[in-house]
């Protein structure tokens, strides 16, 4: 049971549940970027820096 009246405790409980579940997953892989996306990374960085 997760207490609704104690936010710090609720967050800790939810985080620990998520951590336990995620540790059980063995085949997590980072998403791969397409070649098109890789070729535009420097352009995207410049756009972000200009904001």
C-alpha positions, 0 to 999 in steps of 0.5 A: 500500500502506498500512502497518499498523505506522505508524499516523500514516502510514497515517492520512495516506495514507488521508486523502489518498486520501479527499480526492482522491476527494471532490474529484472528486465535483462534485454533492455537496449538503447534505441539506435539512431538512423543514419539520417538522424546521425548525419544531422546531429551537429545541426540539431545541436546548433539549433538547440544552442541558438534557442 
